[in-house]
Amino acid sequence: MSSDHSDNVLSHQERELFRDNFRKFLSKEVAPYYTQWEKAEIFPRELWNKLGENGYLAVDVPEQYGGYGADLSLSAIVIEEFARNNFMALASSVSVHSDIVTPYIQHLGSEQQKQKWLPKLVSGEAVGAIAMTEPGAGSDLQGMRTSAVCNDGQYAINGQKTFITNGQHCDVIVVATKTDPNAGAKGVTLFTVDATLPGFERGRNLEKMGLHCGDTSELFFDNVLVPESEILGGLGQGFSNLMNELPRERLILAVSAIYACEGMLDSTVAYVTERKAFGSAVSQFQNTRFKLAELKTQVEVNKAFVRQCAEKYEAGDLSTVEASMAKLSTTELQCKVADECLQLFGGYGYMMEYGISRAYMDARIQRIYGGTSEIMKEIVARSLVGR
């Protein structure tokens, strides 16, 4: 697994200044409105522009394309703070844009593709989505049926994708297609598709158990014609390119999971310290104290491993197995922390006025997208005992 090793390694003070500024942005531009966005089941498109204008999108894009050329730590801070503040729908949407779509174009794109899309992804003028999952093919990417057929240097894309994050807002989509249906994994090709092209349609905004204000859509491709120059990363190279980029996706999911855990713990500690039962604070009961101690320990141990994985990613040394272990462990822990913390809130934890109920619902998808926990276990198992 390689990353673009940045010469622009920031000092601890610079990173913390960036974090502090981003927290101020969240308190002004997100916190007052997030509940109403959740009820509306979508956040406004303008938020993308505000994030871009303030320098919080795709921050590790090289300066020549409008980014900071920073290391991964700056991009991670954005996701950490979304997650810690219980804005998981934004953590999901922005990580797809900044930590999946943008690196695909940055690492695999032609100069033409980079010039066209990277500055717009940095500014928020363009929102990115990645279209892999299909109604009949989730974790089994080789089972996809969306086709791209070549005719006179143009490819006609036909098919349907589902569960696509940013599907309502997207301007550019990295689409996984079959260019050779008989070649298995070697028949998969990625394209960059402009969402204004004829034949492209967005389906409805799907209703979900959690992440309510994050838009998730079906996408339809009906003879969408794209030139050969929109192939991303080489004809028939799609599957190996997907595999090469997955470690960053799984690492950033682990980052969001562990900081969501931290946020839930902080709010639970505050609650049990104030809440009285049987004449004393709930924090004085041994069960409460031991539960919190156990969860805090597991969060810190996982955080140390995630930090180690981030350092390996920066050094171009993060393996698929390590990223899979990080994703598996942290997302399973996120669901455990959500459950245990909600229990400590008692009946109030089940009420929507307390953020822990939202954190509980938002946590569940983390064990599914980016590769299910079962797929993560299979990847780790293969590294130990083979297929």
Phi and psi in degrees as a GROMACS rama.xvg file:
@    title "Ramachandran Plot"
@    xaxis  label "Phi"
@    yaxis  label "Psi"
@TYPE xy
-116.93  152.476  SER-2
-122.621  167.155  SER-3
-78.009  103.974  ASP-4
-67.3402  119.348  HIS-5
-88.905  135.948  SER-6
-78.326  -16.0975  ASP-7
-88.7566  67.3172  ASN-8
-84.7786  121.661  VAL-9
-85.8119  151.747  LEU-10
-75.4022  164.22  SER-11
-58.2817  -41.3059  HIS-12
-63.7746  -40.675  GLN-13
-65.4717  -40.7444  GLU-14
-64.0412  -43.4361  ARG-15
-70.0288  -30.4934  GLU-16
-65.7989  -42.4935  LEU-17
-60.2602  -44.5342  PHE-18
-60.9311  -45.2664  ARG-19
-62.3156  -42.5131  ASP-20
-65.0261  -38.4932  ASN-21
-68.3772  -38.4824  PHE-22
-60.4758  -40.3588  ARG-23
-63.8933  -40.9583  LYS-24
-59.1786  -45.6361  PHE-25
-62.8591  -41.864  LEU-26
-67.5811  -27.4624  SER-27
-90.7408  -45.4905  LYS-28
-99.9261  -14.7284  GLU-29
-121.679  -54.1677  VAL-30
-52.5374  -43.7264  ALA-31
-67.5627  -18.6133  PRO-32
-114.905  -10.1695  TYR-33
-60.9045  -40.8626  TYR-34
-62.4679  -41.3495  THR-35
-70.6052  -32.7058  GLN-36
-62.8892  -40.7644  TRP-37
-60.2266  -42.528  GLU-38
-67.7055  -36.6907  LYS-39
-74.9852  -14.5542  ALA-40
62.8028  28.0496  GLU-41
-166.611  142.551  ILE-42
-95.3634  156.453  PHE-43
-69.9778  146.491  PRO-44
-57.5466  -31.9327  ARG-45
-62.1079  -23.8808  GLU-46
-61.1019  -35.3174  LEU-47
-59.971  -43.4349  TRP-48
-64.961  -40.6437  ASN-49
-64.83  -41.7932  LYS-50
-61.1516  -43.7163  LEU-51
-66.3559  -45.0746  GLY-52
-60.5013  -32.3151  GLU-53
-91.4633  2.03995  ASN-54
82.0783  32.0444  GLY-55
-111.342  9.50979  TYR-56
-113.671  138.008  LEU-57
46.0456  50.7438  ALA-58
-70.2971  -18.0943  VAL-59
-93.8072  8.14902  ASP-60
-65.1494  138.759  VAL-61
-56.4209  151.237  PRO-62
-59.1755  -31.474  GLU-63
-63.6969  -18.9462  GLN-64
-108.126  13.5663  TYR-65
100.572  -4.89635  GLY-66
-88.8416  -174.307  GLY-67
-86.4062  -18.5532  TYR-68
64.376  28.6036  GLY-69
-80.6578  172.994  ALA-70
-83.0407  176.784  ASP-71
-59.566  -27.7486  LEU-72
-57.4706  -33.8447  SER-73
-71.0524  -42.4256  LEU-74
-63.6824  -38.2867  SER-75
-64.1812  -36.4021  ALA-76
-58.7882  -41.2211  ILE-77
-58.7109  -47.0438  VAL-78
-70.2007  -39.3436  ILE-79
-56.3668  -46.2665  GLU-80
-74.3494  -36.3193  GLU-81
-56.9466  -49.1167  PHE-82
-67.7132  -44.2352  ALA-83
-61.6978  -33.1727  ARG-84
-90.6398  9.70023  ASN-85
67.7758  33.0596  ASN-86
-108.056  58.6026  PHE-87
-67.6581  -29.0658  MET-88
-63.2751  -37.2753  ALA-89
-72.6292  -38.3351  LEU-90
-57.3382  -42.8199  ALA-91
-67.1781  -49.7078  SER-92
-63.6889  -44.984  SER-93
-72.5436  -34.4857  VAL-94
-66.8802  -35.9383  SER-95
-61.7105  -44.8766  VAL-96
-67.1509  -52.9712  HIS-97
-88.0197  -29.9104  SER-98
-113.12  -1.64156  ASP-99
-124.15  -65.0198  ILE-100
-62.0844  -50.0649  VAL-101
-61.1638  -47.4631  THR-102
-61.6835  -34.0604  PRO-103
-57.9893  -48.9539  TYR-104
-70.3452  -37.6808  ILE-105
-66.3708  -41.4176  GLN-106
-85.9468  -31.0273  HIS-107
-112.221  -17.3185  LEU-108
-74.223  154.917  GLY-109
-71.9616  167.667  SER-110
-59.0972  -37.3918  GLU-111
-61.7212  -44.9807  GLN-112
-65.6907  -40.2691  GLN-113
-64.0389  -46.8676  LYS-114
-61.4181  -37.7324  GLN-115
-71.4116  -43.7206  LYS-116
-106.411  -36.7406  TRP-117
-58.8412  -47.4372  LEU-118
-60.2019  -35.8363  PRO-119
-72.8704  -33.0763  LYS-120
-68.6599  -35.0353  LEU-121
-69.1988  -41.1096  VAL-122
-81.7601  -16.4949  SER-123
88.2396  -0.278577  GLY-124
-64.3162  -33.4554  GLU-125
-119.423  138.3  ALA-126
-107.173  137.188  VAL-127
-102.059  145.049  GLY-128
-135.995  156.321  ALA-129
-123.294  127.71  ILE-130
-111.29  94.4952  ALA-131
-111.479  -52.9373  MET-132
-67.6782  139.542  THR-133
-124.285  163.34  GLU-134
-52.772  -33.608  PRO-135
-109.18  7.48432  GLY-136
-146.628  102.046  ALA-137
-99.4952  -95.1156  GLY-138
-66.5455  -23.896  SER-139
-87.8653  83.4045  ASP-140
-65.9927  -26.6785  LEU-141
-69.625  -14.5014  GLN-142
-85.8421  5.81416  GLY-143
-66.4262  151.799  MET-144
-118.212  -10.6382  ARG-145
-60.2268  126.886  THR-146
-112.381  154.159  SER-147
-132.228  111.852  ALA-148
-109.984  129.242  VAL-149
-85.6684  136.631  CYS-150
-150.252  112.203  ASN-151
54.7797  47.9957  ASP-152
76.8587  1.54184  GLY-153
-117.269  147.998  GLN-154
-110.318  132.433  TYR-155
-98.1866  116.276  ALA-156
-97.6537  127.982  ILE-157
-134.03  134.722  ASN-158
153.485  -175.02  GLY-159
-135.328  137.864  GLN-160
-121.265  154.479  LYS-161
-140.75  165.387  THR-162
59.2703  37.9387  PHE-163
-91.3444  111.279  ILE-164
-63.8157  136.3  THR-165
72.35  16.4996  ASN-166
-60.5914  -33.4582  GLY-167
-76.638  -34.8883  GLN-168
-96.8548  -12.1125  HIS-169
-65.5146  147.116  CYS-170
-114.022  -27.4137  ASP-171
-132.594  136.866  VAL-172
-125.887  129.306  ILE-173
-86.7286  111.864  VAL-174
-108.846  127.561  VAL-175
-89.568  126.801  ALA-176
-131.368  166.657  THR-177
-100.483  113.479  LYS-178
-94.2777  -18.8411  THR-179
-139.208  98.8387  ASP-180
-65.426  -14.321  PRO-181
-98.847  0.31531  ASN-182
-103.001  10.0039  ALA-183
60.1552  -133.95  GLY-184
-61.9432  -29.3485  ALA-185
-77.5766  -3.59436  LYS-186
-98.6497  8.53683  GLY-187
-95.1094  131.761  VAL-188
-132.407  140.933  THR-189
-96.3624  144.77  LEU-190
-129.813  149.74  PHE-191
-94.3263  124.7  THR-192
-119.457  126.035  VAL-193
-77.4759  126.753  ASP-194
-69.785  -6.1676  ALA-195
-90.1983  -3.15835  THR-196
-68.2099  143.63  LEU-197
-59.9099  142.613  PRO-198
94.7133  -14.9552  GLY-199
-90.0314  131.578  PHE-200
-136.879  142.372  GLU-201
-91.4424  135.746  ARG-202
-82.7945  -162.625  GLY-203
-72.4844  160.535  ARG-204
-78.3822  114.375  ASN-205
-71.5118  140.726  LEU-206
-82.8971  134.511  GLU-207
-127.964  162.179  LYS-208
-65.6215  -38.5544  MET-209
-139.316  -167.25  GLY-210
47.362  46.1205  LEU-211
-60.3606  -38.552  HIS-212
-87.6875  -1.73067  CYS-213
-86.9054  124.664  GLY-214
-79.1352  136.17  ASP-215
-135.914  125.362  THR-216
-136.861  161.783  SER-217
-87.2044  145.028  GLU-218
-125.947  141.009  LEU-219
-123.253  135.41  PHE-220
-121.645  111.333  PHE-221
-119.127  94.914  ASP-222
54.0096  47.7165  ASN-223
-77.6877  117.132  VAL-224
-93.3479  121.95  LEU-225
-127.764  141.421  VAL-226
-70.0445  160.57  PRO-227
-54.9197  -29.0267  GLU-228
-67.0233  -11.486  SER-229
-88.7285  -1.89646  GLU-230
-61.3931  133.015  ILE-231
-110.346  110.266  LEU-232
84.2006  14.7182  GLY-233
101.508  142.903  GLY-234
-64.3251  129.061  LEU-235
74.4978  4.86803  GLY-236
-99.1461  4.78833  GLN-237
-58.6272  -44.6306  GLY-238
-66.3397  -44.9723  PHE-239
-67.6785  -34.0183  SER-240
-65.6079  -40.2302  ASN-241
-60.8696  -44.3547  LEU-242
-63.5782  -38.9063  MET-243
-67.7118  -32.4026  ASN-244
-90.583  -15.2343  GLU-245
-60.4021  -36.0304  LEU-246
-55.9659  -39.4647  PRO-247
-65.5829  -41.6054  ARG-248
-58.3612  -45.4001  GLU-249
-71.1683  -34.0842  ARG-250
-63.8269  -44.6632  LEU-251
-70.1566  -30.0907  ILE-252
-65.8903  -38.1856  LEU-253
-64.7577  -39.4436  ALA-254
-60.1628  -48.5884  VAL-255
-62.8792  -38.3122  SER-256
-64.6298  -45.6935  ALA-257
-71.7202  -33.1747  ILE-258
-80.0973  -26.3738  TYR-259
-63.3698  -40.8305  ALA-260
-59.0984  -44.4262  CYS-261
-61.4338  -44.7501  GLU-262
-62.1188  -43.443  GLY-263
-63.0249  -42.6922  MET-264
-61.7333  -44.777  LEU-265
-59.4402  -45.5325  ASP-266
-69.2704  -32.3286  SER-267
-72.0468  -41.1678  THR-268
-59.4351  -44.4132  VAL-269
-61.7747  -40.7239  ALA-270
-68.0691  -50.4839  TYR-271
-69.8414  -20.9703  VAL-272
-72.3058  -33.2926  THR-273
-91.6714  -32.2655  GLU-274
-72.8532  130.498  ARG-275
-103.575  143.364  LYS-276
-149.492  135.245  ALA-277
52.725  36.3087  PHE-278
85.8183  -0.341329  GLY-279
-142.675  164.244  SER-280
-63.3914  142.788  ALA-281
-59.0052  -27.7307  VAL-282
-66.0534  -13.0487  SER-283
-86.8045  -11.2633  GLN-284
-78.3625  138.838  PHE-285
-59.789  -37.933  GLN-286
-59.0257  -44.3588  ASN-287
-62.2861  -46.8574  THR-288
-63.6205  -43.0905  ARG-289
-69.8116  -39.7222  PHE-290
-60.0047  -47.7208  LYS-291
-63.0213  -40.9833  LEU-292
-63.1694  -41.5592  ALA-293
-65.2104  -46.3179  GLU-294
-66.0178  -43.1719  LEU-295
-59.3265  -42.2543  LYS-296
-61.8528  -45.9007  THR-297
-66.2932  -37.0428  GLN-298
-63.5802  -45.5815  VAL-299
-66.9557  -38.9205  GLU-300
-64.2793  -44.5396  VAL-301
-65.1642  -39.2784  ASN-302
-62.6142  -38.5514  LYS-303
-62.5589  -39.7372  ALA-304
-69.3419  -39.9467  PHE-305
-62.3459  -40.9115  VAL-306
-63.0248  -40.4808  ARG-307
-63.1273  -41.1699  GLN-308
-64.6802  -39.1884  CYS-309
-63.6333  -40.572  ALA-310
-64.3682  -40.0363  GLU-311
-66.1626  -38.438  LYS-312
-60.986  -45.242  TYR-313
-62.0343  -32.7949  GLU-314
-84.5527  1.90007  ALA-315
73.0354  28.9893  GLY-316
-128.465  11.7033  ASP-317
-84.5624  122.98  LEU-318
-86.6244  159.764  SER-319
-58.9778  -38.5305  THR-320
-64.7629  -45.6319  VAL-321
-64.294  -43.1142  GLU-322
-63.0623  -37.384  ALA-323
-67.8401  -40.0055  SER-324
-62.9229  -42.1262  MET-325
-63.6197  -45.1411  ALA-326
-64.3289  -45.1682  LYS-327
-59.8157  -52.9171  LEU-328
-66.6919  -44.5084  SER-329
-72.5582  -37.8042  THR-330
-75.1285  -34.7237  THR-331
-63.3244  -41.2419  GLU-332
-64.8443  -39.443  LEU-333
-56.8509  -43.6161  GLN-334
-67.2152  -36.2179  CYS-335
-66.8141  -45.9002  LYS-336
-62.0954  -42.976  VAL-337
-59.1491  -44.1121  ALA-338
-67.5266  -48.0246  ASP-339
-67.3857  -39.9565  GLU-340
-68.5507  -42.1982  CYS-341
-58.733  -39.9442  LEU-342
-59.8225  -38.4208  GLN-343
-70.4872  -20.3837  LEU-344
-78.4537  -14.4813  PHE-345
64.5626  -147.17  GLY-346
-58.3139  -31.9141  GLY-347
-66.0656  -25.7779  TYR-348
-64.3  -23.0574  GLY-349
-86.2804  -8.37787  TYR-350
-88.7703  139.459  MET-351
-67.9528  -17.0319  MET-352
-68.6632  -20.3372  GLU-353
-98.7262  130.363  TYR-354
-61.3388  -20.109  GLY-355
-63.5491  -29.8122  ILE-356
-67.7045  -39.08  SER-357
-67.1063  -42.7082  ARG-358
-59.6469  -36.8549  ALA-359
-63.7528  -47.6758  TYR-360
-68.9777  -39.0009  MET-361
-68.728  -27.1607  ASP-362
-67.8422  -31.551  ALA-363
-63.1881  -34.5193  ARG-364
-68.3101  -22.1667  ILE-365
-61.7879  -26.3779  GLN-366
-84.288  0.662731  ARG-367
-114.31  -56.3  ILE-368
-78.1678  161.617  TYR-369
73.3457  12.9852  GLY-370
103.635  121.082  GLY-371
-65.0037  162.693  THR-372
-56.6393  -35.225  SER-373
-66.3186  -40.1109  GLU-374
-64.9313  -40.3888  ILE-375
-59.7908  -43.4262  MET-376
-62.9026  -39.6289  LYS-377
-64.4844  -41.0503  GLU-378
-62.4436  -44.9487  ILE-379
-66.367  -41.8492  VAL-380
-61.6254  -41.2965  ALA-381
-61.5486  -33.2659  ARG-382
-70.2397  -18.8098  SER-383
-96.9924  -46.3176  LEU-384
-126.537  9.47323  VAL-385
77.6821  -174.204  GLY-386
